[in-house]
Amino acid sequence: MPYTSVNKHMFILFNKAGEIGFRFSKESQNPFMEKHPDSSLYKSYGSIMNGYVLITKRLYEDLDLLAH
């Protein structure tokens, strides 16, 4: 599956369902999910990917939010 990385650290993942997962710090993960209740922990191949949050279609259509 495709992903993005910097210095061999993955930051964005795509799963076979076509969903996007962004890597968040522990401090910002829960506040983001509280602010965007349609988001959740990211799953790939049936496993929860610790540190990654599901970016829903509604969220990735807001480019200003994603850039932030």
PDB file of N, CA, C and O in Angstrom, chain B, residues numbered from 101:
ATOM      1  N   MET B 101       0.834  -1.177   0.000  1.00  0.00           N
ATOM      2  CA  MET B 101       0.000   0.000   0.000  1.00  0.00           C
ATOM      3  C   MET B 101       0.887   1.253   0.000  1.00  0.00           C
ATOM      4  O   MET B 101       1.967   1.244   0.590  1.00  0.00           O
ATOM      5  N   PRO B 102       0.442   2.317  -0.651  1.00  0.00           N
ATOM      6  CA  PRO B 102       1.229   3.547  -0.692  1.00  0.00           C
ATOM      7  C   PRO B 102       1.276   4.240   0.670  1.00  0.00           C
ATOM      8  O   PRO B 102       0.377   4.087   1.497  1.00  0.00           O
ATOM      9  N   TYR B 103       2.336   4.995   0.878  1.00  0.00           N
ATOM     10  CA  TYR B 103       2.496   5.784   2.097  1.00  0.00           C
ATOM     11  C   TYR B 103       3.462   6.923   1.814  1.00  0.00           C
ATOM     12  O   TYR B 103       4.152   6.924   0.794  1.00  0.00           O
ATOM     13  N   THR B 104       3.509   7.894   2.724  1.00  0.00           N
ATOM     14  CA  THR B 104       4.509   8.950   2.646  1.00  0.00           C
ATOM     15  C   THR B 104       5.422   8.812   3.853  1.00  0.00           C
ATOM     16  O   THR B 104       5.002   8.357   4.917  1.00  0.00           O
ATOM     17  N   SER B 105       6.678   9.212   3.673  1.00  0.00           N
ATOM     18  CA  SER B 105       7.628   9.125   4.780  1.00  0.00           C
ATOM     19  C   SER B 105       8.667  10.228   4.665  1.00  0.00           C
ATOM     20  O   SER B 105       8.908  10.780   3.592  1.00  0.00           O
ATOM     21  N   VAL B 106       9.269  10.527   5.800  1.00  0.00           N
ATOM     22  CA  VAL B 106      10.380  11.468   5.881  1.00  0.00           C
ATOM     23  C   VAL B 106      11.439  10.802   6.746  1.00  0.00           C
ATOM     24  O   VAL B 106      11.147  10.389   7.869  1.00  0.00           O
ATOM     25  N   ASN B 107      12.645  10.694   6.249  1.00  0.00           N
ATOM     26  CA  ASN B 107      13.735  10.035   6.976  1.00  0.00           C
ATOM     27  C   ASN B 107      13.315   8.657   7.502  1.00  0.00           C
ATOM     28  O   ASN B 107      13.606   8.302   8.644  1.00  0.00           O
ATOM     29  N   LYS B 108      12.633   7.895   6.659  1.00  0.00           N
ATOM     30  CA  LYS B 108      12.186   6.527   6.949  1.00  0.00           C
ATOM     31  C   LYS B 108      11.103   6.433   8.022  1.00  0.00           C
ATOM     32  O   LYS B 108      10.869   5.350   8.558  1.00  0.00           O
ATOM     33  N   HIS B 109      10.438   7.539   8.346  1.00  0.00           N
ATOM     34  CA  HIS B 109       9.324   7.545   9.299  1.00  0.00           C
ATOM     35  C   HIS B 109       8.043   7.805   8.518  1.00  0.00           C
ATOM     36  O   HIS B 109       7.919   8.820   7.832  1.00  0.00           O
ATOM     37  N   MET B 110       7.076   6.869   8.629  1.00  0.00           N
ATOM     38  CA  MET B 110       5.812   7.018   7.901  1.00  0.00           C
ATOM     39  C   MET B 110       4.928   8.070   8.576  1.00  0.00           C
ATOM     40  O   MET B 110       4.850   8.132   9.803  1.00  0.00           O
ATOM     41  N   PHE B 111       4.265   8.895   7.762  1.00  0.00           N
ATOM     42  CA  PHE B 111       3.379   9.923   8.278  1.00  0.00           C
ATOM     43  C   PHE B 111       1.968   9.824   7.725  1.00  0.00           C
ATOM     44  O   PHE B 111       1.017  10.227   8.395  1.00  0.00           O
ATOM     45  N   ILE B 112       1.812   9.301   6.526  1.00  0.00           N
ATOM     46  CA  ILE B 112       0.491   9.131   5.929  1.00  0.00           C
ATOM     47  C   ILE B 112       0.427   7.730   5.338  1.00  0.00           C
ATOM     48  O   ILE B 112       1.330   7.308   4.617  1.00  0.00           O
ATOM     49  N   LEU B 113      -0.662   7.005   5.654  1.00  0.00           N
ATOM     50  CA  LEU B 113      -0.850   5.649   5.148  1.00  0.00           C
ATOM     51  C   LEU B 113      -2.146   5.556   4.366  1.00  0.00           C
ATOM     52  O   LEU B 113      -3.090   6.301   4.628  1.00  0.00           O
ATOM     53  N   PHE B 114      -2.193   4.656   3.422  1.00  0.00           N
ATOM     54  CA  PHE B 114      -3.401   4.332   2.683  1.00  0.00           C
ATOM     55  C   PHE B 114      -3.630   2.838   2.847  1.00  0.00           C
ATOM     56  O   PHE B 114      -2.696   2.049   2.698  1.00  0.00           O
ATOM     57  N   ASN B 115      -4.864   2.438   3.153  1.00  0.00           N
ATOM     58  CA  ASN B 115      -5.143   1.005   3.262  1.00  0.00           C
ATOM     59  C   ASN B 115      -5.868   0.515   2.010  1.00  0.00           C
ATOM     60  O   ASN B 115      -6.184   1.307   1.122  1.00  0.00           O
ATOM     61  N   LYS B 116      -6.131  -0.781   1.940  1.00  0.00           N
ATOM     62  CA  LYS B 116      -6.740  -1.342   0.730  1.00  0.00           C
ATOM     63  C   LYS B 116      -8.175  -0.873   0.521  1.00  0.00           C
ATOM     64  O   LYS B 116      -8.707  -1.002  -0.582  1.00  0.00           O
ATOM     65  N   ALA B 117      -8.815  -0.328   1.562  1.00  0.00           N
ATOM     66  CA  ALA B 117     -10.159   0.241   1.427  1.00  0.00           C
ATOM     67  C   ALA B 117     -10.113   1.664   0.875  1.00  0.00           C
ATOM     68  O   ALA B 117     -11.158   2.275   0.651  1.00  0.00           O
ATOM     69  N   GLY B 118      -8.901   2.198   0.654  1.00  0.00           N
ATOM     70  CA  GLY B 118      -8.752   3.543   0.126  1.00  0.00           C
ATOM     71  C   GLY B 118      -8.848   4.627   1.184  1.00  0.00           C
ATOM     72  O   GLY B 118      -8.995   5.804   0.855  1.00  0.00           O
ATOM     73  N   GLU B 119      -8.765   4.240   2.462  1.00  0.00           N
ATOM     74  CA  GLU B 119      -8.834   5.221   3.555  1.00  0.00           C
ATOM     75  C   GLU B 119      -7.448   5.790   3.835  1.00  0.00           C
ATOM     76  O   GLU B 119      -6.429   5.137   3.608  1.00  0.00           O
ATOM     77  N   ILE B 120      -7.437   7.015   4.329  1.00  0.00           N
ATOM     78  CA  ILE B 120      -6.191   7.713   4.615  1.00  0.00           C
ATOM     79  C   ILE B 120      -6.010   7.819   6.127  1.00  0.00           C
ATOM     80  O   ILE B 120      -6.948   8.159   6.848  1.00  0.00           O
ATOM     81  N   GLY B 121      -4.806   7.527   6.598  1.00  0.00           N
ATOM     82  CA  GLY B 121      -4.467   7.679   8.012  1.00  0.00           C
ATOM     83  C   GLY B 121      -3.299   8.632   8.168  1.00  0.00           C
ATOM     84  O   GLY B 121      -2.269   8.458   7.517  1.00  0.00           O
ATOM     85  N   PHE B 122      -3.442   9.638   9.022  1.00  0.00           N
ATOM     86  CA  PHE B 122      -2.373  10.592   9.314  1.00  0.00           C
ATOM     87  C   PHE B 122      -1.776  10.269  10.672  1.00  0.00           C
ATOM     88  O   PHE B 122      -2.495   9.918  11.607  1.00  0.00           O
ATOM     89  N   ARG B 123      -0.478  10.386  10.776  1.00  0.00           N
ATOM     90  CA  ARG B 123       0.203  10.172  12.048  1.00  0.00           C
ATOM     91  C   ARG B 123       0.099  11.433  12.892  1.00  0.00           C
ATOM     92  O   ARG B 123       0.377  12.535  12.420  1.00  0.00           O
ATOM     93  N   PHE B 124      -0.307  11.256  14.157  1.00  0.00           N
ATOM     94  CA  PHE B 124      -0.448  12.362  15.095  1.00  0.00           C
ATOM     95  C   PHE B 124       0.407  12.099  16.324  1.00  0.00           C
ATOM     96  O   PHE B 124       0.686  10.948  16.661  1.00  0.00           O
ATOM     97  N   SER B 125       0.818  13.164  16.987  1.00  0.00           N
ATOM     98  CA  SER B 125       1.478  13.000  18.283  1.00  0.00           C
ATOM     99  C   SER B 125       0.439  12.541  19.296  1.00  0.00           C
ATOM    100  O   SER B 125      -0.759  12.728  19.084  1.00  0.00           O
ATOM    101  N   LYS B 126       0.882  11.951  20.378  1.00  0.00           N
ATOM    102  CA  LYS B 126      -0.052  11.487  21.410  1.00  0.00           C
ATOM    103  C   LYS B 126      -0.868  12.642  21.970  1.00  0.00           C
ATOM    104  O   LYS B 126      -2.035  12.468  22.318  1.00  0.00           O
ATOM    105  N   GLU B 127      -0.258  13.827  22.058  1.00  0.00           N
ATOM    106  CA  GLU B 127      -0.933  14.990  22.626  1.00  0.00           C
ATOM    107  C   GLU B 127      -2.024  15.545  21.714  1.00  0.00           C
ATOM    108  O   GLU B 127      -3.002  16.109  22.204  1.00  0.00           O
ATOM    109  N   SER B 128      -1.878  15.397  20.408  1.00  0.00           N
ATOM    110  CA  SER B 128      -2.846  16.001  19.491  1.00  0.00           C
ATOM    111  C   SER B 128      -3.864  15.011  18.925  1.00  0.00           C
ATOM    112  O   SER B 128      -4.845  15.428  18.309  1.00  0.00           O
ATOM    113  N   GLN B 129      -3.652  13.724  19.119  1.00  0.00           N
ATOM    114  CA  GLN B 129      -4.546  12.712  18.548  1.00  0.00           C
ATOM    115  C   GLN B 129      -5.965  12.800  19.111  1.00  0.00           C
ATOM    116  O   GLN B 129      -6.918  12.917  18.341  1.00  0.00           O
ATOM    117  N   ASN B 130      -6.125  12.746  20.417  1.00  0.00           N
ATOM    118  CA  ASN B 130      -7.463  12.787  21.019  1.00  0.00           C
ATOM    119  C   ASN B 130      -8.177  14.121  20.790  1.00  0.00           C
ATOM    120  O   ASN B 130      -9.359  14.113  20.447  1.00  0.00           O
ATOM    121  N   PRO B 131      -7.501  15.281  20.968  1.00  0.00           N
ATOM    122  CA  PRO B 131      -8.202  16.538  20.673  1.00  0.00           C
ATOM    123  C   PRO B 131      -8.704  16.620  19.224  1.00  0.00           C
ATOM    124  O   PRO B 131      -9.774  17.171  18.969  1.00  0.00           O
ATOM    125  N   PHE B 132      -7.934  16.076  18.284  1.00  0.00           N
ATOM    126  CA  PHE B 132      -8.375  16.083  16.887  1.00  0.00           C
ATOM    127  C   PHE B 132      -9.632  15.234  16.718  1.00  0.00           C
ATOM    128  O   PHE B 132     -10.585  15.662  16.066  1.00  0.00           O
ATOM    129  N   MET B 133      -9.643  14.046  17.293  1.00  0.00           N
ATOM    130  CA  MET B 133     -10.803  13.160  17.159  1.00  0.00           C
ATOM    131  C   MET B 133     -12.021  13.733  17.878  1.00  0.00           C
ATOM    132  O   MET B 133     -13.149  13.503  17.443  1.00  0.00           O
ATOM    133  N   GLU B 134     -11.818  14.478  18.976  1.00  0.00           N
ATOM    134  CA  GLU B 134     -12.940  15.125  19.661  1.00  0.00           C
ATOM    135  C   GLU B 134     -13.519  16.247  18.809  1.00  0.00           C
ATOM    136  O   GLU B 134     -14.734  16.438  18.770  1.00  0.00           O
ATOM    137  N   LYS B 135     -12.654  16.986  18.132  1.00  0.00           N
ATOM    138  CA  LYS B 135     -13.097  18.093  17.285  1.00  0.00           C
ATOM    139  C   LYS B 135     -13.770  17.581  16.010  1.00  0.00           C
ATOM    140  O   LYS B 135     -14.636  18.253  15.450  1.00  0.00           O
ATOM    141  N   HIS B 136     -13.373  16.400  15.555  1.00  0.00           N
ATOM    142  CA  HIS B 136     -13.913  15.803  14.329  1.00  0.00           C
ATOM    143  C   HIS B 136     -14.447  14.413  14.667  1.00  0.00           C
ATOM    144  O   HIS B 136     -13.753  13.418  14.455  1.00  0.00           O
ATOM    145  N   PRO B 137     -15.679  14.333  15.193  1.00  0.00           N
ATOM    146  CA  PRO B 137     -16.212  13.057  15.693  1.00  0.00           C
ATOM    147  C   PRO B 137     -16.404  11.986  14.624  1.00  0.00           C
ATOM    148  O   PRO B 137     -16.557  10.813  14.967  1.00  0.00           O
ATOM    149  N   ASP B 138     -16.400  12.347  13.342  1.00  0.00           N
ATOM    150  CA  ASP B 138     -16.513  11.318  12.307  1.00  0.00           C
ATOM    151  C   ASP B 138     -15.180  10.623  12.052  1.00  0.00           C
ATOM    152  O   ASP B 138     -15.116   9.639  11.314  1.00  0.00           O
ATOM    153  N   SER B 139     -14.121  11.137  12.663  1.00  0.00           N
ATOM    154  CA  SER B 139     -12.800  10.516  12.578  1.00  0.00           C
ATOM    155  C   SER B 139     -12.657   9.473  13.688  1.00  0.00           C
ATOM    156  O   SER B 139     -13.436   9.465  14.642  1.00  0.00           O
ATOM    157  N   SER B 140     -11.664   8.601  13.560  1.00  0.00           N
ATOM    158  CA  SER B 140     -11.427   7.562  14.566  1.00  0.00           C
ATOM    159  C   SER B 140      -9.983   7.097  14.454  1.00  0.00           C
ATOM    160  O   SER B 140      -9.212   7.625  13.653  1.00  0.00           O
ATOM    161  N   LEU B 141      -9.624   6.110  15.260  1.00  0.00           N
ATOM    162  CA  LEU B 141      -8.316   5.501  15.101  1.00  0.00           C
ATOM    163  C   LEU B 141      -8.278   4.799  13.746  1.00  0.00           C
ATOM    164  O   LEU B 141      -9.291   4.272  13.287  1.00  0.00           O
ATOM    165  N   TYR B 142      -7.141   4.792  13.128  1.00  0.00           N
ATOM    166  CA  TYR B 142      -6.974   4.242  11.787  1.00  0.00           C
ATOM    167  C   TYR B 142      -6.740   2.737  11.851  1.00  0.00           C
ATOM    168  O   TYR B 142      -5.966   2.252  12.676  1.00  0.00           O
ATOM    169  N   LYS B 143      -7.418   2.004  10.969  1.00  0.00           N
ATOM    170  CA  LYS B 143      -7.251   0.555  10.894  1.00  0.00           C
ATOM    171  C   LYS B 143      -6.733   0.171   9.518  1.00  0.00           C
ATOM    172  O   LYS B 143      -7.159   0.711   8.497  1.00  0.00           O
ATOM    173  N   SER B 144      -5.816  -0.765   9.516  1.00  0.00           N
ATOM    174  CA  SER B 144      -5.299  -1.300   8.271  1.00  0.00           C
ATOM    175  C   SER B 144      -5.138  -2.804   8.430  1.00  0.00           C
ATOM    176  O   SER B 144      -4.536  -3.266   9.399  1.00  0.00           O
ATOM    177  N   TYR B 145      -5.667  -3.559   7.496  1.00  0.00           N
ATOM    178  CA  TYR B 145      -5.631  -5.032   7.553  1.00  0.00           C
ATOM    179  C   TYR B 145      -6.190  -5.561   8.867  1.00  0.00           C
ATOM    180  O   TYR B 145      -5.686  -6.543   9.411  1.00  0.00           O
ATOM    181  N   GLY B 146      -7.241  -4.901   9.381  1.00  0.00           N
ATOM    182  CA  GLY B 146      -7.918  -5.348  10.587  1.00  0.00           C
ATOM    183  C   GLY B 146      -7.232  -4.981  11.890  1.00  0.00           C
ATOM    184  O   GLY B 146      -7.719  -5.350  12.958  1.00  0.00           O
ATOM    185  N   SER B 147      -6.122  -4.270  11.834  1.00  0.00           N
ATOM    186  CA  SER B 147      -5.398  -3.878  13.049  1.00  0.00           C
ATOM    187  C   SER B 147      -5.431  -2.376  13.222  1.00  0.00           C
ATOM    188  O   SER B 147      -5.352  -1.629  12.247  1.00  0.00           O
ATOM    189  N   ILE B 148      -5.550  -1.929  14.469  1.00  0.00           N
ATOM    190  CA  ILE B 148      -5.474  -0.503  14.767  1.00  0.00           C
ATOM    191  C   ILE B 148      -4.016  -0.071  14.678  1.00  0.00           C
ATOM    192  O   ILE B 148      -3.137  -0.695  15.273  1.00  0.00           O
ATOM    193  N   MET B 149      -3.769   0.989  13.940  1.00  0.00           N
ATOM    194  CA  MET B 149      -2.416   1.525  13.778  1.00  0.00           C
ATOM    195  C   MET B 149      -2.221   2.620  14.831  1.00  0.00           C
ATOM    196  O   MET B 149      -2.722   3.734  14.680  1.00  0.00           O
ATOM    197  N   ASN B 150      -1.503   2.296  15.876  1.00  0.00           N
ATOM    198  CA  ASN B 150      -1.273   3.250  16.967  1.00  0.00           C
ATOM    199  C   ASN B 150      -0.620   4.518  16.442  1.00  0.00           C
ATOM    200  O   ASN B 150       0.346   4.476  15.681  1.00  0.00           O
ATOM    201  N   GLY B 151      -1.170   5.640  16.867  1.00  0.00           N
ATOM    202  CA  GLY B 151      -0.623   6.934  16.479  1.00  0.00           C
ATOM    203  C   GLY B 151      -1.210   7.498  15.199  1.00  0.00           C
ATOM    204  O   GLY B 151      -0.898   8.631  14.832  1.00  0.00           O
ATOM    205  N   TYR B 152      -2.056   6.737  14.506  1.00  0.00           N
ATOM    206  CA  TYR B 152      -2.643   7.194  13.254  1.00  0.00           C
ATOM    207  C   TYR B 152      -4.143   7.409  13.418  1.00  0.00           C
ATOM    208  O   TYR B 152      -4.822   6.650  14.109  1.00  0.00           O
ATOM    209  N   VAL B 153      -4.646   8.456  12.770  1.00  0.00           N
ATOM    210  CA  VAL B 153      -6.061   8.825  12.843  1.00  0.00           C
ATOM    211  C   VAL B 153      -6.650   8.751  11.436  1.00  0.00           C
ATOM    212  O   VAL B 153      -6.027   9.176  10.463  1.00  0.00           O
ATOM    213  N   LEU B 154      -7.859   8.206  11.350  1.00  0.00           N
ATOM    214  CA  LEU B 154      -8.570   8.129  10.075  1.00  0.00           C
ATOM    215  C   LEU B 154      -8.976   9.522   9.623  1.00  0.00           C
ATOM    216  O   LEU B 154      -9.579  10.283  10.380  1.00  0.00           O
ATOM    217  N   ILE B 155      -8.642   9.843   8.394  1.00  0.00           N
ATOM    218  CA  ILE B 155      -9.041  11.115   7.803  1.00  0.00           C
ATOM    219  C   ILE B 155     -10.205  10.812   6.867  1.00  0.00           C
ATOM    220  O   ILE B 155     -10.028  10.179   5.826  1.00  0.00           O
ATOM    221  N   THR B 156     -11.381  11.262   7.242  1.00  0.00           N
ATOM    222  CA  THR B 156     -12.579  10.973   6.452  1.00  0.00           C
ATOM    223  C   THR B 156     -12.619  11.840   5.200  1.00  0.00           C
ATOM    224  O   THR B 156     -11.903  12.836   5.093  1.00  0.00           O
ATOM    225  N   LYS B 157     -13.460  11.450   4.266  1.00  0.00           N
ATOM    226  CA  LYS B 157     -13.578  12.183   3.005  1.00  0.00           C
ATOM    227  C   LYS B 157     -13.916  13.651   3.249  1.00  0.00           C
ATOM    228  O   LYS B 157     -13.394  14.535   2.570  1.00  0.00           O
ATOM    229  N   ARG B 158     -14.783  13.904   4.211  1.00  0.00           N
ATOM    230  CA  ARG B 158     -15.144  15.298   4.526  1.00  0.00           C
ATOM    231  C   ARG B 158     -13.909  16.085   4.949  1.00  0.00           C
ATOM    232  O   ARG B 158     -13.768  17.257   4.597  1.00  0.00           O
ATOM    233  N   LEU B 159     -13.019  15.453   5.698  1.00  0.00           N
ATOM    234  CA  LEU B 159     -11.831  16.158   6.174  1.00  0.00           C
ATOM    235  C   LEU B 159     -10.808  16.379   5.068  1.00  0.00           C
ATOM    236  O   LEU B 159     -10.190  17.443   5.017  1.00  0.00           O
ATOM    237  N   TYR B 160     -10.614  15.411   4.186  1.00  0.00           N
ATOM    238  CA  TYR B 160      -9.585  15.640   3.156  1.00  0.00           C
ATOM    239  C   TYR B 160     -10.057  16.521   2.034  1.00  0.00           C
ATOM    240  O   TYR B 160      -9.275  16.851   1.142  1.00  0.00           O
ATOM    241  N   GLU B 161     -11.303  16.909   2.048  1.00  0.00           N
ATOM    242  CA  GLU B 161     -11.778  17.915   1.101  1.00  0.00           C
ATOM    243  C   GLU B 161     -11.480  19.329   1.623  1.00  0.00           C
ATOM    244  O   GLU B 161     -11.607  20.297   0.872  1.00  0.00           O
ATOM    245  N   ASP B 162     -11.087  19.461   2.891  1.00  0.00           N
ATOM    246  CA  ASP B 162     -10.731  20.764   3.487  1.00  0.00           C
ATOM    247  C   ASP B 162      -9.212  20.888   3.490  1.00  0.00           C
ATOM    248  O   ASP B 162      -8.553  20.499   4.455  1.00  0.00           O
ATOM    249  N   LEU B 163      -8.658  21.433   2.405  1.00  0.00           N
ATOM    250  CA  LEU B 163      -7.197  21.491   2.250  1.00  0.00           C
ATOM    251  C   LEU B 163      -6.520  22.373   3.297  1.00  0.00           C
ATOM    252  O   LEU B 163      -5.388  22.098   3.694  1.00  0.00           O
ATOM    253  N   ASP B 164      -7.203  23.434   3.751  1.00  0.00           N
ATOM    254  CA  ASP B 164      -6.613  24.290   4.776  1.00  0.00           C
ATOM    255  C   ASP B 164      -6.431  23.508   6.081  1.00  0.00           C
ATOM    256  O   ASP B 164      -5.411  23.660   6.754  1.00  0.00           O
ATOM    257  N   LEU B 165      -7.397  22.687   6.437  1.00  0.00           N
ATOM    258  CA  LEU B 165      -7.295  21.861   7.645  1.00  0.00           C
ATOM    259  C   LEU B 165      -6.142  20.863   7.514  1.00  0.00           C
ATOM    260  O   LEU B 165      -5.354  20.709   8.447  1.00  0.00           O
ATOM    261  N   LEU B 166      -6.036  20.197   6.386  1.00  0.00           N
ATOM    262  CA  LEU B 166      -4.967  19.209   6.201  1.00  0.00           C
ATOM    263  C   LEU B 166      -3.582  19.844   6.204  1.00  0.00           C
ATOM    264  O   LEU B 166      -2.624  19.254   6.704  1.00  0.00           O
ATOM    265  N   ALA B 167      -3.479  21.034   5.652  1.00  0.00           N
ATOM    266  CA  ALA B 167      -2.186  21.719   5.643  1.00  0.00           C
ATOM    267  C   ALA B 167      -1.757  22.098   7.057  1.00  0.00           C
ATOM    268  O   ALA B 167      -0.567  22.126   7.368  1.00  0.00           O
ATOM    269  N   HIS B 168      -2.738  22.389   7.908  1.00  0.00           N
ATOM    270  CA  HIS B 168      -2.421  22.764   9.279  1.00  0.00           C
ATOM    271  C   HIS B 168      -1.956  21.538  10.052  1.00  0.00           C
ATOM    272  O   HIS B 168      -1.638  21.639  11.237  1.00  0.00           O
TER     273      HIS B 168
END
